[in-house]
């Protein structure tokens, strides 16, 4: 799937020049991602067990227990650090230090992935401090390195999830929160998982973070001259979610890419006090 990102990235750069910097950097990573073939691990889930899990609102896996190819993810992280460390970035020294850690400490990348999957921001920040990197940069690189292995898992278990019966604001596969949403051409809203990329239907008038359906607490705003994009927010929990209306576009990019191409909407939302 990652090899399909390239034409979408090139199209988005042409259509939205303001997103060029973020997308061009990710393009280099996407090329490396397409060269990785993670191992497929056998996953057997009894239908009876899965039915009970779904009925009780449990995702197929917990984030911390996802059966992923960590060796492939570590190799990919190393490739990222080599590539980016040679580009003259302001943080190139930190990237080179991180590369040395990955190469000489066999457990370093494993601790990073464990921190990411366990949503342990403190652990990720400590690893970033060791190599003088911005924690957000290290978090992004680590999550992106995990992406091909997660995609293999999704391809393997997707048929075990009945998304039509899933009405939660968190991912039915890994339990993570959404980072984007979209309105399909039918008008139905879908949420997009921030970790694994799974998508599932969700009511239009409902906050996926606190589940409120009180309309007076829910609203949205749009960026000027950007038809098809909205930021939906909740005054109850002060959370927001960027949303693309696919009816407006002849061709929509994968939501992973739309998330990068709309970083300015994150800034707008945060300026308004949402998180």
Secondary structure as GFF3:
##gff-version 3
##sequence-region A 1 275
A	DSSP	three_ten_helix	2	4	.	.	.	ID=ss1
A	DSSP	alpha_helix	5	15	.	.	.	ID=ss2
A	DSSP	three_ten_helix	17	19	.	.	.	ID=ss3
A	DSSP	alpha_helix	20	33	.	.	.	ID=ss4
A	DSSP	alpha_helix	47	56	.	.	.	ID=ss5
A	DSSP	three_ten_helix	63	65	.	.	.	ID=ss6
A	DSSP	alpha_helix	70	85	.	.	.	ID=ss7
A	DSSP	alpha_helix	92	104	.	.	.	ID=ss8
A	DSSP	alpha_helix	108	117	.	.	.	ID=ss9
A	DSSP	alpha_helix	121	130	.	.	.	ID=ss10
A	DSSP	alpha_helix	135	157	.	.	.	ID=ss11
A	DSSP	three_ten_helix	158	160	.	.	.	ID=ss12
A	DSSP	three_ten_helix	163	165	.	.	.	ID=ss13
A	DSSP	beta_strand	178	183	.	.	.	ID=ss14
A	DSSP	beta_strand	189	193	.	.	.	ID=ss15
A	DSSP	beta_strand	199	201	.	.	.	ID=ss16
A	DSSP	three_ten_helix	215	217	.	.	.	ID=ss17
A	DSSP	beta_strand	218	221	.	.	.	ID=ss18
A	DSSP	beta_strand	229	234	.	.	.	ID=ss19
A	DSSP	beta_strand	240	245	.	.	.	ID=ss20
A	DSSP	three_ten_helix	246	248	.	.	.	ID=ss21
A	DSSP	alpha_helix	255	261	.	.	.	ID=ss22
A	DSSP	alpha_helix	263	271	.	.	.	ID=ss23
###
